[in-house]
């Protein structure tokens, strides 16, 4: 349908299971927890900024990164996904990107 209507082919497949199903509760962002920690305790955390393509289409890569952080003795914390202007920029909608 997408190929016939807009000419878009080879659409990437969404990750199954989705990233939010791969991450446990302790790995999700918790600002209140971070505020309560000392500076030394905060230094044990690695905050992971989500990229839309990786989070939605290559969730296994983010999951592997979380595993690596844990194996290195740190505590991963996945920041919430926040949409940004990159899709507008890539698609050439520069006016919308500037907003």
C-alpha positions as a Markdown table, in Angstrom:
| # | Residue | x | y | z |
|---|---|---|---|---|
| 1 | Unk | 0.0 | 0.0 | 0.0 |
| 2 | Unk | 2.8 | 2.5 | 0.9 |
| 3 | Unk | 4.7 | 1.6 | -2.3 |
| 4 | Unk | 1.6 | 2.3 | -4.5 |
| 5 | Unk | 0.5 | 5.4 | -2.7 |
| 6 | Unk | 3.7 | 7.3 | -2.0 |
| 7 | Unk | 6.4 | 5.2 | -3.7 |
| 8 | Unk | 8.1 | 4.2 | -0.4 |
| 9 | Unk | 9.7 | 0.8 | -0.5 |
| 10 | Unk | 11.7 | -1.3 | 1.9 |
| 11 | Unk | 10.0 | 0.1 | 5.0 |
| 12 | Unk | 12.0 | -0.9 | 8.1 |
| 13 | Unk | 10.2 | -3.3 | 10.4 |
| 14 | Unk | 9.5 | -2.1 | 14.0 |
| 15 | Unk | 11.3 | -4.0 | 16.7 |
| 16 | Unk | 9.4 | -6.9 | 18.3 |
| 17 | Unk | 9.2 | -6.8 | 21.3 |
| 18 | Unk | 9.3 | -3.0 | 21.6 |
| 19 | Unk | 12.0 | -1.3 | 23.6 |
| 20 | Unk | 9.6 | -0.6 | 26.5 |
| 21 | Unk | 9.0 | -4.3 | 26.9 |
| 22 | Unk | 12.8 | -5.0 | 26.9 |
| 23 | Unk | 13.6 | -2.5 | 29.7 |
| 24 | Unk | 12.8 | -3.3 | 33.3 |
| 25 | Unk | 11.4 | -0.7 | 35.7 |
| 26 | Unk | 14.7 | 0.0 | 37.4 |
| 27 | Unk | 16.3 | 0.9 | 34.0 |
| 28 | Unk | 13.6 | 3.6 | 33.2 |
| 29 | Unk | 14.3 | 7.2 | 34.0 |
| 30 | Unk | 13.5 | 8.2 | 37.6 |
| 31 | Unk | 14.3 | 11.9 | 38.3 |
| 32 | Unk | 13.2 | 11.6 | 41.9 |
| 33 | Unk | 15.6 | 8.7 | 42.6 |
| 34 | Unk | 18.5 | 10.6 | 41.0 |
| 35 | Unk | 17.8 | 13.7 | 43.1 |
| 36 | Unk | 18.0 | 11.7 | 46.3 |
| 37 | Unk | 21.4 | 10.2 | 45.4 |
| 38 | Unk | 24.8 | 11.6 | 46.5 |
| 39 | Unk | 27.1 | 12.8 | 43.7 |
| 40 | Unk | 29.2 | 9.6 | 44.1 |
| 41 | Unk | 26.0 | 7.5 | 43.7 |
| 42 | Unk | 24.9 | 9.5 | 40.7 |
| 43 | Unk | 28.2 | 8.8 | 39.0 |
| 44 | Unk | 27.3 | 5.1 | 39.0 |
| 45 | Unk | 24.5 | 5.9 | 36.5 |
| 46 | Unk | 24.7 | 6.1 | 32.7 |
| 47 | Unk | 21.8 | 8.0 | 31.1 |
| 48 | Unk | 20.8 | 6.7 | 27.7 |
| 49 | Unk | 19.4 | 9.2 | 25.3 |
| 50 | Unk | 17.0 | 7.6 | 22.8 |
| 51 | Unk | 17.4 | 7.9 | 19.1 |
| 52 | Unk | 14.1 | 7.4 | 17.3 |
| 53 | Unk | 15.4 | 5.0 | 14.7 |
| 54 | Unk | 17.4 | 2.8 | 17.1 |
| 55 | Unk | 14.6 | 2.8 | 19.8 |
| 56 | Unk | 11.8 | 1.9 | 17.4 |
| 57 | Unk | 13.6 | -0.2 | 14.7 |
| 58 | Unk | 16.7 | -1.6 | 16.5 |
| 59 | Unk | 15.6 | -2.1 | 20.1 |
| 60 | Unk | 17.9 | -5.1 | 20.4 |
| 61 | Unk | 20.8 | -2.7 | 20.0 |
| 62 | Unk | 19.6 | -0.5 | 22.9 |
| 63 | Unk | 19.0 | -3.7 | 25.0 |
| 64 | Unk | 22.6 | -4.8 | 24.3 |
| 65 | Unk | 23.9 | -1.4 | 25.3 |
| 66 | Unk | 22.0 | -1.7 | 28.6 |
| 67 | Unk | 23.6 | -5.1 | 29.1 |
| 68 | Unk | 27.1 | -3.7 | 28.4 |
| 69 | Unk | 26.6 | -0.8 | 30.8 |
| 70 | Unk | 25.6 | -3.3 | 33.5 |
| 71 | Unk | 28.5 | -5.6 | 32.8 |
| 72 | Unk | 30.8 | -2.6 | 33.2 |
| 73 | Unk | 29.5 | -2.1 | 36.7 |
| 74 | Unk | 27.3 | 0.9 | 36.0 |
| 75 | Unk | 23.6 | 1.4 | 36.2 |
| 76 | Unk | 21.8 | 2.2 | 33.0 |
| 77 | Unk | 18.8 | 4.6 | 33.0 |
| 78 | Unk | 16.9 | 5.1 | 29.8 |
| 79 | Unk | 15.7 | 8.6 | 29.3 |
| 80 | Unk | 12.1 | 9.0 | 27.9 |
| 81 | Unk | 11.8 | 9.4 | 24.2 |
| 82 | Unk | 11.4 | 13.0 | 23.1 |
| 83 | Unk | 10.6 | 13.8 | 19.5 |
| 84 | Unk | 13.0 | 16.2 | 17.8 |
| 85 | Unk | 13.3 | 18.1 | 14.5 |
| 86 | Unk | 15.6 | 15.6 | 12.7 |
| 87 | Unk | 12.8 | 14.0 | 10.6 |
| 88 | Unk | 11.8 | 17.5 | 9.3 |
| 89 | Unk | 15.4 | 18.3 | 8.5 |
| 90 | Unk | 16.0 | 15.0 | 6.7 |
| 91 | Unk | 12.8 | 15.4 | 4.7 |
| 92 | Unk | 13.8 | 18.9 | 3.7 |
| 93 | Unk | 11.2 | 20.8 | 5.7 |
| 94 | Unk | 13.7 | 23.3 | 6.9 |
| 95 | Unk | 11.2 | 25.9 | 7.9 |
| 96 | Unk | 9.5 | 23.5 | 10.3 |
| 97 | Unk | 12.9 | 22.3 | 11.5 |
| 98 | Unk | 13.9 | 25.8 | 12.5 |
| 99 | Unk | 10.8 | 26.1 | 14.7 |
